[in-house]
């Protein structure tokens, strides 16, 4: 946020593709050096649609792993890994609340 693209002085015309690429790279934390190589800490592989919050929301609604994989286009291993975390959280909450009943 707060990054503004200024065209180079040698740009003879304003290139909208360059602006869109800069905005996309800034949003995704993709930083490159002057030769175009990725800096350390850049994250290219993470998908927005495969975040753990949306997967946990679908698991909470009772969707199956197969259906979540089909809807979000994530890998099965990602969904199963998050499902394992979700199940552990649910078990922990059940154990905490069972003492109150």
Secondary structure, 3 states (H helix, E strand, C coil): CCCCCCCCCCCCCCCHHHHHHHHHHHHCCCCECCCCCECCCCCCCCCCCCCHHHHHHHHHCCCCHHHHHHHHCCCHHHHHHHHHHHHHHHHHHHHHHHCCC
